[in-house]
Amino acid sequence: MRQQWTRRASLSASLKIGDHRGHCRTPEEEESYIPFAQDSLVRQWNSMQNVADSNQEKSQTPIQRNKYLLNINVGGKLFQIAYKVLARYPITRLGKLALSTDPVKKLQLCDDYLVQKNEYFFDRDPSIFHYIFHFYRSGVLWVMDEMCPSNFVEEIEYWGIHLKYSQSCCRILFEEKRDELSEYLKIEKELEAELEPLESGAQFDGKFLGRFRKMVWNLIENPYSSVPAKIIAVMSSFFVLISIVGMTLSTVEEMKNKTGKMWMEQMEMVCAIFFTSEYLMRLISSSSFKNFLRAAFNAIDLVAILPFYIQILFENLDDGDMQYHEELHKVENVSKLGKVLKLIKLMRIFRILKLARHSTGLRAFSFTMRQCYQQVCCLLLFIAMGVFTFSALIHSVEHDVPGTDFTSIPCAWWWAAVSLSTVGYGDTVPDTILGRMVAFVCISFGIILNGMPISILYNKFSDYYAKLKAHEMSQSLQLSRRIRLKKRVLQKFSECWRAEPRYYH
């Protein structure tokens, strides 16, 4: 009678394991067993092995010739399946192997063939083949939750078995898990692309002034490459803040005198010179002019410096037009240039977007918006539907009230938008009881609507922010190690210089 521990690796009673001396394990070995076709678990097979010792092989192991059973060795484990069972599925790999009569085609379907034992060898995962074996016996493909979806799909595609043979409940859960995994891998790939710079230093090899352009590129685009690069990144953020503060103070009444205007103009000139030099350095160090123009951050840098030069151009045109209009006594059109000039000055507010280049939080926020654009668009659609619906309801209820502000549906749009956002300015309120009931329903709908996407957006934002911050910390740690190395080297040199006078004495 065969011992009980020799059948632990079998899936069912009909699974037969040959040569159990090399493949069966004790209960202690079973616990430490890794169920995958590793090199240590796969016997090296060759159709010509042990040809010299064929007599000894025959004396130890009898030749297994059975016209009803097909001997299959998967990753070092032997399985026996009846030919008539495999013939039920002629499209699968084993079905083709069982029905084929051409030896050449049989060898093409398997990885190797052992003539002495009449075994077909497949270098595949034996743990997953248990489920393939069960499928041929029962006609149902089992899908386990602990399996890797990509690996399982790859294995069943190799054996020629479709996922439709599994139960509907298991198939639905498996497809959901596979979709989640593919979406996760897609996001990880895009996040890695977000972390990596647009260009690499290797792209400058063999180009004109490649070494110099690579040095400038590391100085501008890679703040963790050296200490001067980090200083330039900090200075860039500092000048952005100074520019925004200067634009804000220029609107204060006390700063509109001659001295204040002079200081604001000088501050604006210094910031514009720094931003222009930074943009030119990026342009010079770019390996591809086309990719440079396509980059979003470079477009933001261009928008940040254009208002200064356009303002200078319009001021010169304004002075010339003033002289011209004074001669013609037509100064009414000069104010148009002033309005355009104010609009150009307002464009300086876009300089704050330059902080996204060096701010982890802003980069995580923009990445979250790009990944959740479907949820955000759906939220905007619901808000638009609510605004149109409740503005029409409140107009139909309140339009007969004397002195009402809801004279038309477009006039009620502002009230509906404010109520849905639960801000409630109170500038426009309903007067009738029915109108207040409509307002209550509108506010309740707004609370439910605003609470739906918050958890999704927050969870994704926190996840992306943590990953971006971890990458930034790793880069900062590498830079700090370089700094400490330089500090130790300088300390050694200083100690050597201090020790030299002793040798002279």
Disulfide bonds with the S-S distance in Angstrom:
none
